């Protein structure tokens, strides 16, 4: 009887540990911007589309490329390469738009290419290093090493909700 209770206890403990490990892992869509690889929470991604030239909006910042009509929804398109200061911005056959759902609003993000979807365990993700610069890096949530690859993980909601983006009002950003 004691052995059966002990076996049940061990089984519950192992399943709790497995559940905790699964909760500590997350799936990320990985993409390239210049020579760097980034990852965002897959749950924020609505779809991936080929790049099409958006309709420009007058007086918008350079990183806001304009808007596109996505099945009747007008979607602002942000070029993350320009927003994050990549040296070179080229539009080619690999350029895609990641359609995101950020605070209940649909936003497009232009990237060089999409790599894959990775599940990362919490122990693979290291905190982003502290930097004494004037550059806002608050949207970087961590760094992960996957084989030979260095992956910069970002909170796409924090990036898209920034006041310089002009895409969200403060009430939406706090939700």
VMD Tcl script that draws the C-alpha trace (Angstrom):
set ca {
  {0.00 0.00 0.00}
  {2.80 2.42 0.90}
  {4.58 1.69 -2.39}
  {1.44 2.51 -4.35}
  {1.00 5.82 -2.46}
  {4.66 6.63 -3.00}
  {4.36 5.82 -6.74}
  {1.27 8.03 -7.02}
  {3.08 10.83 -5.17}
  {6.10 10.53 -7.49}
  {3.87 10.50 -10.58}
  {2.05 13.64 -9.39}
  {5.40 15.32 -8.61}
  {6.78 14.42 -12.07}
  {3.65 15.70 -13.84}
  {3.77 18.92 -11.79}
  {7.45 19.36 -12.73}
  {6.64 18.72 -16.41}
  {3.78 21.21 -16.27}
  {6.05 23.81 -14.67}
  {8.70 23.24 -17.34}
  {6.08 23.57 -20.07}
  {4.77 26.79 -18.52}
  {8.30 28.14 -18.42}
  {8.72 27.52 -22.15}
  {7.19 29.62 -24.89}
  {6.96 29.63 -28.68}
  {8.55 32.41 -30.67}
  {8.32 33.38 -34.33}
  {11.86 34.16 -35.43}
  {12.73 36.65 -38.14}
  {15.71 38.54 -39.53}
  {16.40 42.27 -39.53}
  {19.70 42.94 -41.23}
  {22.26 40.54 -39.81}
  {20.38 39.93 -36.55}
  {17.73 37.40 -35.65}
  {14.79 38.32 -33.43}
  {11.95 36.42 -31.80}
  {8.45 37.49 -30.83}
  {5.69 35.67 -28.97}
  {3.86 33.52 -31.52}
  {0.55 34.32 -29.81}
  {0.80 37.93 -31.08}
  {1.09 36.79 -34.73}
  {-2.09 36.77 -36.77}
  {-0.57 35.91 -40.16}
  {2.46 36.36 -42.41}
  {2.02 38.05 -45.79}
  {4.26 38.90 -48.70}
  {5.28 42.55 -48.82}
  {3.08 44.87 -50.86}
  {3.69 48.60 -51.15}
  {1.43 50.34 -48.62}
  {-0.40 53.61 -49.20}
  {1.75 56.34 -47.66}
  {0.27 58.57 -44.96}
  {1.30 62.24 -45.07}
  {3.58 63.46 -42.26}
  {4.03 59.95 -40.83}
  {7.48 59.05 -39.45}
  {9.76 57.24 -41.92}
  {9.35 53.88 -40.15}
  {5.56 53.97 -40.68}
  {5.41 52.91 -44.30}
  {1.68 53.56 -44.63}
  {-1.47 51.44 -44.55}
  {-2.82 48.41 -46.39}
  {-6.33 47.05 -46.74}
  {-6.41 43.59 -45.21}
  {-9.81 42.04 -45.97}
  {-11.59 45.30 -45.21}
  {-9.44 46.30 -42.23}
  {-7.08 49.26 -42.67}
  {-3.76 48.13 -41.16}
  {-0.82 50.46 -40.38}
  {2.51 49.02 -41.57}
  {5.71 49.64 -39.59}
  {9.11 48.84 -41.10}
  {10.99 47.37 -38.15}
  {14.26 47.67 -40.06}
  {13.94 51.45 -40.14}
  {12.48 51.63 -36.62}
  {15.40 49.67 -35.16}
  {18.06 51.44 -37.20}
  {19.24 48.70 -39.56}
  {22.00 49.90 -41.89}
  {20.43 48.68 -45.10}
  {16.76 48.39 -46.03}
  {16.05 46.42 -49.20}
  {12.72 45.13 -50.41}
  {13.04 41.76 -52.16}
  {11.26 38.43 -52.53}
  {12.04 37.46 -48.92}
  {10.63 40.67 -47.41}
  {7.43 39.91 -45.53}
  {4.87 41.61 -43.33}
  {4.07 39.95 -40.02}
  {0.48 40.86 -39.18}
  {0.23 41.26 -35.42}
  {-2.56 41.66 -32.91}
  {-1.31 44.24 -30.41}
  {-3.68 45.32 -27.65}
  {-6.64 44.30 -29.81}
  {-5.40 46.30 -32.80}
  {-4.04 44.86 -36.05}
  {-0.60 46.16 -37.07}
  {1.80 45.03 -39.81}
  {5.57 44.75 -39.23}
  {7.95 44.62 -42.22}
  {10.95 42.29 -41.71}
  {13.69 40.95 -43.99}
  {12.52 37.34 -43.71}
  {10.82 34.90 -41.37}
  {12.97 32.02 -40.14}
  {10.87 29.57 -38.11}
  {8.90 28.95 -34.95}
  {10.96 27.86 -31.94}
  {9.88 26.58 -28.57}
  {12.33 27.87 -25.99}
  {12.55 26.59 -22.45}
  {12.81 29.29 -19.81}
  {16.34 28.23 -18.88}
  {17.58 29.00 -22.43}
  {16.51 32.65 -22.15}
  {19.01 34.98 -20.50}
  {18.15 38.52 -19.37}
  {19.01 41.34 -21.76}
  {22.21 43.11 -20.74}
  {21.97 46.53 -19.12}
  {23.21 49.28 -21.42}
  {23.97 52.88 -20.51}
  {22.77 54.52 -23.70}
  {20.13 56.90 -24.87}
  {18.62 54.11 -26.95}
  {15.38 52.60 -25.67}
  {15.92 48.86 -25.24}
  {13.01 48.30 -22.84}
  {11.27 46.13 -25.45}
  {14.08 43.54 -25.40}
  {12.99 40.82 -23.00}
  {15.97 38.49 -23.29}
  {18.62 36.77 -25.35}
  {18.56 33.08 -26.26}
  {21.35 30.96 -27.71}
  {20.00 28.28 -30.01}
  {22.89 26.24 -31.36}
  {25.11 28.75 -33.16}
  {22.32 31.32 -33.37}
  {21.90 34.29 -31.03}
  {18.24 35.26 -30.80}
  {17.09 38.66 -29.48}
  {13.66 38.25 -27.88}
  {11.41 41.27 -27.95}
  {8.11 42.31 -26.46}
  {6.42 43.40 -29.69}
  {3.52 44.92 -27.74}
  {5.89 47.21 -25.82}
  {7.64 48.24 -29.04}
  {4.43 48.94 -30.94}
  {2.89 50.75 -27.96}
  {5.72 53.28 -27.68}
  {4.69 56.93 -27.78}
  {6.91 57.55 -30.82}
  {4.93 54.96 -32.78}
  {1.65 56.87 -32.52}
  {-0.26 53.64 -33.12}
  {-1.85 53.22 -29.70}
  {-3.33 55.71 -27.33}
  {-2.45 55.42 -23.64}
  {-5.73 53.71 -22.76}
  {-5.11 50.93 -25.29}
  {-1.49 50.49 -24.24}
  {-2.49 49.94 -20.60}
  {-4.94 47.15 -21.39}
}
mol new
graphics top color blue
foreach p $ca { graphics top sphere $p radius 0.5 }
foreach p [lrange $ca 0 end-1] q [lrange $ca 1 end] { graphics top cylinder $p $q radius 0.2 }
display resetview
